């Protein structure tokens, strides 16, 4: 599990999670984003491309971040692992987040089948996006 949080000069906060988005990653993400938000971040984008597994803690954390940032919160779902797309395909995101908060493949968001999902490969590390 790895969480990377970068605040750009434009006050845009980019947070990426890789590996297992579990309780520890959720806590690290929430504390890091909250600190940067207090330091002047104006938008928050959470990228999930390198997440291989996600628990209910992930949804809860993103809900809290969404409440904190309001309409300045976005979740990037582009090229998520199949398991992550399946979690979001369950309707949880539609229930808790407005559609404008979900950035990513419109095919995945509109269909019951993920169209850009990368197949989940167990035991093989996923390279960090550059």
C-alpha positions in Angstrom: 0.0 0.0 0.0 1.2 3.4 -0.9 -0.3 6.9 -0.7 1.2 9.8 -2.6 -0.1 13.4 -2.1 1.1 16.3 -4.1 0.0 19.9 -3.9 0.6 21.8 -7.1 1.4 25.4 -7.6 -2.2 25.8 -8.8 -3.5 24.6 -5.4 -4.7 21.4 -7.0 -4.2 18.4 -4.7 -3.5 15.2 -6.4 -3.7 12.1 -4.2 -3.0 8.6 -5.6 -3.4 5.3 -3.9 -1.7 2.1 -5.0 -2.0 -1.5 -3.8 -4.6 -2.3 -1.2 -6.9 0.6 -0.3 -7.6 -0.7 3.2 -7.9 1.0 6.6 -4.2 2.0 6.8 -4.2 3.5 3.3 -7.5 5.2 4.1 -6.2 6.7 7.3 -3.0 7.9 5.6 -5.0 9.4 2.7 -7.5 11.2 5.0 -4.9 12.7 7.3 -2.6 13.8 4.4 -5.4 15.4 2.4 -6.9 17.1 5.4 -3.5 18.7 6.3 -3.0 19.9 2.7 -6.6 21.2 2.6 -5.9 23.3 5.7 -2.7 24.5 4.0 -4.6 26.0 1.1 -5.5 23.2 -1.4 -8.5 24.2 -3.4 -9.4 21.0 -5.2 -8.8 17.3 -4.4 -8.5 14.6 -7.0 -8.0 11.0 -5.8 -6.6 8.6 -8.5 -7.3 4.9 -8.1 -5.5 3.6 -11.1 -3.0 1.6 -9.1 -5.4 0.2 -6.5 -5.5 -3.6 -6.6 -8.1 -4.1 -3.8 -10.5 -1.7 -2.1 -12.4 -2.2 1.2 -15.4 -0.3 2.5 -12.9 2.0 4.3 -12.0 3.4 0.8 -15.6 4.4 0.2 -15.9 5.9 3.6 -12.7 7.9 3.3 -13.7 9.2 -0.1 -17.1 10.2 1.3 -15.4 12.2 4.1 -13.1 13.9 1.6 -16.1 14.7 -0.6 -17.8 16.3 2.4 -14.7 18.3 3.2 -14.0 19.6 -0.3 -17.6 19.8 -1.7 -17.8 20.3 -5.4 -14.0 20.6 -5.5 -13.6 16.8 -5.0 -13.1 14.3 -7.8 -12.4 10.6 -8.0 -10.4 9.5 -11.1 -11.6 6.0 -12.2 -9.6 5.8 -15.5 -8.0 2.3 -16.0 -8.8 0.9 -12.6 -8.3 -2.7 -11.8 -11.2 -5.0 -12.5 -11.9 -5.5 -8.8 -12.0 -1.8 -8.2 -14.4 -1.2 -11.1 -16.6 -4.0 -9.7 -16.8 -2.3 -6.3 -17.9 0.9 -7.9 -20.2 -0.8 -10.3 -22.2 -2.0 -7.3 -23.9 1.4 -7.2 -22.0 2.8 -4.2 -20.5 5.7 -6.0 -23.8 6.7 -7.6 -25.4 6.6 -4.2 -22.8 8.8 -2.4 -21.2 11.0 -5.1 -22.7 13.3 -7.7 -21.8 12.3 -11.2 -19.6 15.4 -11.7 -17.3 14.1 -8.9 -16.5 11.0 -10.9 -13.8 11.6 -13.5 -12.9 8.9 -15.8 -14.1 6.6 -18.5 -17.7 7.4 -19.3 -18.1 3.9 -20.7 -17.2 2.4 -17.3 -19.5 4.8 -15.5 -22.4 4.4 -17.8 -22.3 0.6 -18.4 -22.6 -2.5 -16.3 -19.3 -3.7 -17.8 -16.1 -1.8 -17.3 -14.8 -0.8 -20.7 -11.3 0.5 -19.8 -10.5 -1.6 -16.8 -7.2 -3.3 -16.6 -7.4 -6.9 -15.7 -6.5 -7.7 -12.1 -3.3 -9.7 -11.8 -2.7 -11.1 -8.4 0.9 -11.1 -7.1 2.3 -8.8 -9.8 3.1 -5.2 -8.7 1.4 -2.5 -10.8 3.8 0.2 -11.9 3.0 3.8 -10.7 1.7 6.1 -13.3 4.1 8.7 -14.4 
